[in-house]
Amino acid sequence: MTVQQPTRRGAAARTAPGRGRRVSAGEARFALALLIPAAVVVFGVVLYPVVRTLVVSFFDVDSPLPGSYPFVGFRNYARVFHDPRFYPVLGHTLYFTLVSTALELVLGVVMALILNAPLRLRWFWRSVAVMPWALPTIVNGALWRLMDNGQYGVLNAVTTSLGLGAHQWLGSPFLALNMVIVADVWKNTSIVAFFLLAGLQTIPSDLYEAARVDGAGAVRAFFRITVPMLVPSIAVVLILRTIEAFKVFDIIYVMTGGGPASGTQTVAFYTYLQAFSNQLFGYGAALSYLVVLAILALALGYLRILRQGALAGVQ
Amino acid sequence: MKPRRSQLALLYVLAVVMSLVILAPFAWLVIASISPARDLISAHPHWWPSHPTLSRYHSIFSGQAGGDDVAANFRVAMGNSLVVAAGTTVISLVVGTLGGYAFARLRFRFRRSALFAFLSVYMLPPIALVIPLYLALSNLGMLDTKRGLVLTYCSIVTPFCLWTMSNYFLSLPSELEEAARIDGCNRLQALTRVVLPLAKPGLFATAMFGFLLAWDEFLYSLTFTSTTNAKTIPVAIAEFTGKYSSDFGLIAAGGVLAALPPVVLALASQRFIVSGLTAGSVKS
């Protein structure tokens, strides 16, 4: 993955060779022709649901069938904040997002450094590293559900033989939430590592030579060169992983089903339950729009940080 | 940077630890899939099955599909997943490459807003769209069809292909296209004859991403499919895990098979992941 944001690159490209060239009609027509297929494929599918969900969120819809339902304005949205079950769900989501993203970032940096080092069998380490990324999320969830099983799970076999005793890993709410995080981190650190590896490879090696000449050790070089130069990649990874973590649904569905005692319900999962199990479609629509707003705010916030100097190292 | 001997040793140790942490769960998945049921539910752990058995794979590949035979339905779901993921990847790669090229090389009004519109689709949680999409597919008679899944998956995978291909095109030098145009190629010929052959690593990597995304998709398939007509393998596994959570072995065998195509694909295109997505520009 390239480390820069496309729009920034575009801005840079505009000041490059063809500067001052006006937007020609032929160029614009060609651009339109190239973009129409993608626009049809994407917006042809999402436009109607986006609008429809927004409309539904203002009505008290309690059946999937079209019909006339009472208009309730922003009451569905207000209801979210008066819903006592919503706050624990929000807490789980924030905890999951923060902890899993932080762990994936730290472990991902270590993994990227391993994969970037001049080790023998580099193709082997990289092949191993790519595997969790390719493992389907549902299989990952089912696999950890089997391993975490309190009665027959292999995890207990490991901890018992290490003298740590057996636990009901998915049996208590907070422990279960942490076990879901373990499963998520085990899989997704792989993606993060490859994004960061791509970033690592853009760091010019003469910077390290210069640091070595100046007598800087490996640790110092890491914090003075590697980390600042990696900031753009880190920022991109943070945006993508936070958005994904915020939307987390699949792994919860298969690993814990939201339990025990609703302890692993996240916003996306709770929205699903409200809409599908409780047939509260208006309420579910309002919930999902709040998720959209939260993700948009997160993304814009990150983009701001990105623009302010984070990209300075590369530009 | 050349690490010192001690640092290199540390990196080797870390590489081995990383491999163990990654490979152990994979190994367990395979072992569980060939272990007899009584080993899997015994009080004492079996690191290796007493009598390894391929019976689950046998029943997956030889069972009568369509009925209650879960194992055989895994096989059908695998076929559905292959068709849907391949179809989605091809369509998304083609339209995403064309659109990505426009964003990377051409200047037009609303360029930034259009790019942001595509990227914001990626941020939409599927849960926000799934119910209206269900109704729309129902009206079109496309519920429980592979076509319906390809149609909806393309809206997820295309923005991703468009973004990665756009980044890749930006990393290629634009002089070659300019030279091709001076030599009398029109814009489309410059793209198809000069740029696309150069963009092969990017195309490979993007195709792999697209396939993985489509193979992994869950919520749409869970909602839009109901029979073996279109049900994909993640949904088949999730349903089975929920219903018969004690048949570890069959879940594991299904998991091994579901993991096989994407893992093989990722291993085969591993060298493109880094080279394909970073080449050019700032590399030194």
Interface residues (C-beta under 8 A of the other chain):
Chain A: M1 T2 V3 Q4 P6 T7 R9 G10 A13 R14 P17 R21 V23 G26 E27 A28 F30 A31 L32 L34 L35 P37 A38 A39 V40 V41 V42 F43 G44 V45 V46 Y48 P49 V50 R52 T53 V56 P64 P66 V110 M111 L113 I114 A117 P118 L119 W123 W125 R126 S127 V128 A129 V130 M131 P132 W133 A134 L135 P136 T137 I138 V139 G141 A142 L143 W144 R145 L146 M147 N149 Q151 Y152 V154 A157 S161 W186 S190 F194 L197 A198 G199 Q201 T202 P204 S205 D206 Y208 E209 R212 A218 A221 I243 F246 K247 F249 D250 Y253 V254 G257 A268 T271 Y272 A275 F281 G284 A285 S288 Y289 V291 V292 I295 L296 A299 V314
Chain B: M1 K2 P3 R4 Q7 L8 L11 Y12 L14 A15 M18 S19 V21 I22 L23 P25 F26 W28 L29 A32 L40 I41 S42 P45 I91 S92 V94 V95 G96 L98 G99 Y101 A102 F103 A104 L106 R107 F108 R109 R111 R112 A114 L115 F116 A117 F118 S120 V121 Y122 M123 L124 P125 P126 I127 A128 L129 V130 I131 P132 L133 Y134 L135 A136 L151 T152 C154 S155 T158 P159 L162 W163 T164 S166 N167 Y168 L170 S171 S174 R187 L188 L212 W215 D216 F218 L219 L222 I233 P234 V235 I237 A238 T241 G242 S245 F248 I251 A252 G255 A258 A259 P262 V263 L265 A266 L267 Q270 R271 I273 V274 L277 T278 S281 V282 K283 S284
